[in-house]
Structure formats: C-alpha cells, structure tokens
C-alpha cells in the first residue's frame, strides 16, 4: 500500500520526511554565481575531503551520485564482470527493491542467501557451490551487506569483520549498502569508520537522503581496483551531475557539527519511544530488535487492516500481519504518542 501525501507525518518510511532547513540553506548559499561543472568546483572538493576524513583519508575516495540505487549499482559495476555474481541477504534492498537494477546495468547475477533478522553470517557463504561445473556457473565476486539492515538490525564491527575476512578469503570484495549508516553509528555510538573501512569493507554506498538531505548519496572507495574504473562507470551510469555543487553542499551541511548523526540519533530515540509506548498492548508482537529507527511488529491481519484505515505504515507481510513502523529525523514525541494511542484504540476494539 502506497501512502497518500497529505502533509502529515507518517510512519511509512523515513523517505517521506522533508529536507532539513540547514541543508536547504546550504543549497541556497551554493546558488550564487557560477561554478565549474562535473565536480570540479570548490564545494565538491571540500565535501569530498570531508567525507574522506570520516574514514581516515588515506586511500579513500568519495564520488557523489543522486540516489541510493545508483550508489549500489555503480559500486557493483566498478568491480564486477557480467559473468560474475553479487551475493546478498534475501531481505536486501538490491534483491527486493531495486527492480533488478544490478542485473540490468551490470549484467551479472544477484544471488540471495537466507538471513536471520536481515543479517548474513560467514557460514551462510558456504551454501554457495562456488567452482562447481566451471565455467557454467556465475562466479561470486562481491558480497553486499546492508547497514542498517532491512529488518532494522545493526551489524557490529566484529560481525562486519568476520564477513569481510570470509569474503576476502574467497577472493571476493565486501560492499556495504549504508543508506542508514548514520542510524547505525548513532546506535553503536562509534565512528562510522569502525564498522566500515576498519572492519574490512571495500566499497560503501553512503546515504544521507533518509537522514535529512534532499538527494545526497556517495560511493566511497577504500582503495583497490575500483578507483581506476569508477569515474568512467559513473559517467556511463548517468550519475555524473553537471551541477555537482548542489549535492556537495548537502554533504557539507549534514556533516557539519555531526548534524547527520544528531538527526539519526533523534530518529532512533523516537523509535525507542514508540516501541516502549506500544509494549504491553495485547496483540502487538515485536518481531525484531529495535536498534535503529524501525519498529517491526506482528498484528492480527484483520487488526492491521483496521489500523491502516487510520494511520499509514509499511506492510511487510500482509498474510502474517507483519509491518514496519518507521520514524524520521523530524518525528516528534507528539507524533509518536498520537500513533501509539491509535494503536491502543484499534487493538482494544
């Protein structure tokens, strides 16, 4: 069910939230005068340097794109040949929600493995019969994990390291889809580099759009072969913005004074408030830990239909009554309390 836009705050997705005022102001400030195109401007140079500083600078590159799907697709395209494969969790965005974009534009296969709470573990990689009947089988090349996962769970640095070690031992690379990377960092209370480059991640899709930007995503490369190919892959992939300064301005505004982490932390706190507010309501069952800004629940299917007539949220599995209630950077305590009261009212009927 797709929500209608009526100006009200919803719990359907953090994508429904608007743009933070500081980001809008930064874009307005960037609008004066002329600047070199295609990322040759001073704002882009500054923003790239700022992103690289987050991850240690040495050997790090940041390339800005328009959206998260592009970041994931171009990450794969930079290191994966058409006869190879991208490995991911069966719940992942690249498997379910990107319309086969990697298959379409990279030409390789995407192979999904069973996950627990949205997470993969190294033992799952053994389920791939790599090397069987060569050259008839697509060869795994890139392992992609999501942080925060689609089930709202967060990989610890140790879990990422274990997957990186397992991937590298097989000759694969590790990619992280970090559309909600800030929410993970806020939950773990550690710098983002601790569970990315320091944990063995090779390529990162860094997203700020869900956190409060308008359209600000980046592919962050931690050395390796991709640095040679990516500029060409981005151009061919229709993601080299001529007026790059307006994406760069968003990055600078979001990273200044750790605004992105503050906004993510607030969204996480609102999710915890929501979970606490509905805990104990008969008929509301939590199905995953609430570690970021998503609360995953199971309701009786008829109750879920009844609740949807009054509030908007994402239905995960209509047959099982599973749903996601998601908070955003602009969700208020009053929003949460009103939503919880509605849940209580519907479940009491």
Secondary structure, 3 states (H helix, E strand, C coil): CCCCCCCCCCECCHHHCCCCHHHHHHHHHCCCCCCCCCCCCHHHHHHHHHHHHHCCCCCEEEEEECCHHHHHHHHHHHHCCCCEEEEEECCCHHHHCCCCHHHHHHCCEEEEECCECCECCHHHHHHCCCCCCCCCCCEEEEEEEECCCCCCCCCCHHHHHHHHHHHHHCCCEEEEEECCHHHHHHHHCCCHHHHCHHHCCCEEEEECCCCCCCCCEEEEEECCCHHHHHHHHHHHCCCCCCCCHHHHHHHHHHHHHHHHHHHHHHHHHHHHHHHHHHCCCCCCEECCCCCCCEEEEECCHHHHHHHHCCCCEEEEECCCCEEEEECCCCCCHHHHHHHHHHHHHHHHC
